[in-house]
Amino acid sequence: MLLGCSGGGTAEDGIVAEAALAEAPPADLDGLGWVSHAAYRPEAFAAVVERSREGWVAFHANDLPTAYARMGDDRVGRARAALALAVLYQDLSRLTGRVAETLFAQWSSKGGLPAGNDAPMIAALAAACSGGETAGTWANRVKDGPDVPIAQAMVQGRLPTEVSGGGPYGRRFAVHREARARVDPGPLLAIADQPVASATSSAAKESTL
């Protein structure tokens, strides 16, 4: 979806290897990576797509989760869907972080920011995860609680995801690390719709994780 027509060296070139093409397109046609191969030998491209037809149909409809699930044992198809999902999630994460950073900055300047550690912690994490410049400033406002080590890491310019904490943020990061170590997003996806902390808490009332 997002990288569908990028140049050579992308995951789509794996389609060529999978199909074991014996003949590459002429040099003057080989400027678009997998697109050139598909146009020059459509029968080879079709053979790859037919391995997981439902998955590729979903992929070309931009239904990426369904595409990944329906690729079955088609390693090329699953890798292509996973790549598109990864890029999409990365873009959404960065965008969400920048929006949150701006939101909390304006909220603080106008007054009414909730008391306690949750607001500055969330603002700091949003800035840290999106490349913002205010992570340390916000993190320095987290004065106590079991997740202070995470805030201190951001004050020092270190990645908060690699720091352990005994509070709700530390536990959520532990799930992130588990997902990366196992190369399995399942545990993280299972709690993705659950807030780390309740907005109605007095200071840092934890939600069910």
N, C-alpha and C positions, 0 to 999 in steps of 0.2 A: 504493500500500500504506500508507505512513505518512501521506500527505497526501490520501488518496482522498476524504475528506469534509470537507476544509477549506473555508473560506468563499470568497467571490468573489475575483477577481484572481489565481487560481492558473493553472497550466498547463492545467487541464481546460477553462478558459474558452476556450482556443484551439479546442476542439472545436466550440464554437458558431460561431466565425468561419469555421472550415473548412467547416462545413455550410451556411453562408450562410443562417442562419435569418431568415426575413422577419418573424416575429412573436415577440416576447419574451413570457414568461409574465406574467400579472398581477402587480402589485406585491406582493400578499399571498402569492404563491407563490414569489417570487424571493429567498428568504433563504438558499438553499443552493448558490448558484453553479450549476455545471454539472448538479448533481442536479436542480434545478428545471427546467432546460431539457430534460433527458432525460425527466423525467416528463410534462412538458407536450407535448412533441413527440417521442415515442419513435422515430418513423420517421426523423427527422433524425439522431438519435444512432446508430440502427442502420446508417444509410448510412455514417457515418464508421467504425464498427467493422468493417463488411464489407470495407473497403479492405484490411485486413490481419488477417483473421480469426484466423489462427494466432498472430500476435503478441499480439492482445488476449486470446485464450484463455490464453496463457502469462502475460500480465500479471495477469489476474484470479486466476490460480493462484499468484501471487507468485513466479513463476519469471522474475525480472527480466532476467538476462543473456540468456535465450532470447527473451524478449519483445523486447528491443532488437534482437537479431539478426534476428528474423523480421518486424519491421515494414517491412522493405524500403524503398521510397521514400515511405512514409507519414510525412511530417515531423511531424505532430501526434503520432502514435503513438510515434515514436522519441524525441521531446522528452519525452513523458510518462514513458516507461520510463527515460530518462536522468535525469530529475528524481528519480524514486523511488530509483534506484541511488545518486545523489549524496547524497541525504539519509541513506540507509542507511549508506554508507561513512563519512560524516561522523560519524554517531552511533557507529559501531563504532570509529572512530579515537579519538574522545574517551574512550570507555569504556576502550579498551585503554591509552591514555595514563594515565588515572587509576589503573588497576589496577597498571601498571608502576611508577608513582611511589610508590604505597603499598608495593608489594613491595620496592623497593630501600631505602626508608626503614627498614622493619622488618628487612630483611636486614643493613643497616649497623649498626643498634642492637644486634643479636644477635651480630654478628661473623661473619667468614668471607667477606666480600665479596671477590671475586677482585681480585688486584692488577692494576695497569695502568690504562689510560685507557678501556677499553671500558665497564666497569660505570658509572662516573660519566657518561660521554658518553651512554649509553643512558638513564640515569635523567634527565639534564638534558633530553634531547630529548623524552622522554615527558612531562615536566612542561611544557615549552615548548609542545608541540603540543596539550595538553589544558587549558591555562589554569591550570596549577598554580603554586604560589608558590615551589617549590624549584629551579627551573631554574638560576638564577644560582649557588646554593650548590653544586649538583652540578657545574656547568660549571667552577667555580673549582678543582675538584680535577683537571681535565685539565691536566697540567703541560707536556707536550711532544707531539711528533708532528706529522704533516702537516695534521691537522685542528684544530689549536689555534685558528686564526681563527674556526672555527665555535663553539668553546667560548667564546671571548672575546666573540663577538657576543651570546651568551646571558647572559653576565655583565653586559653593558651593556644588557640588555633588548631587544636587536634580534632580528629573525626569523632563525633559523639557516638557513632554506631559501634565503635570498637571498645567502648568503656562500659563496665558493668555498674549496675545500680540496683538498689533493693526496692525501688518504687515502681510505679506503673510504666514509666518511660524505660527504665532499665529492663523490665520484663519484656516489653515490646521489642526492644533492640535484641534481646536474647533470641526471640523468635526469628528476627531478621537474620541473625548469624546462623541459626540452625538451618534456615531455608537455603542460604548460600552454601553452607558446608555440605548439605545433602543434595544440592542442585535440585531441590524440590520446593516449589512455591506453595504447596498444599497447606502447610501449617499457617503460613502468613495469610493466604487467601481466606482461610477459615475464620480469621478474626479481623479481616480488613474493614468490615462494616461496623466494628465495635469501637466506640471512642476510648481513648486512653484514659481520659479523666472526664468526670461529669461536669457539665457547664453550670449545674445548680449546686455544686459543692461549695462549702464555705472557704476551703483553702485548697485542698488537694484530694478531695474525696474520689476514690478510685471506682471506675466502672468495672463490670465483670469482664475479665480478660479471657 
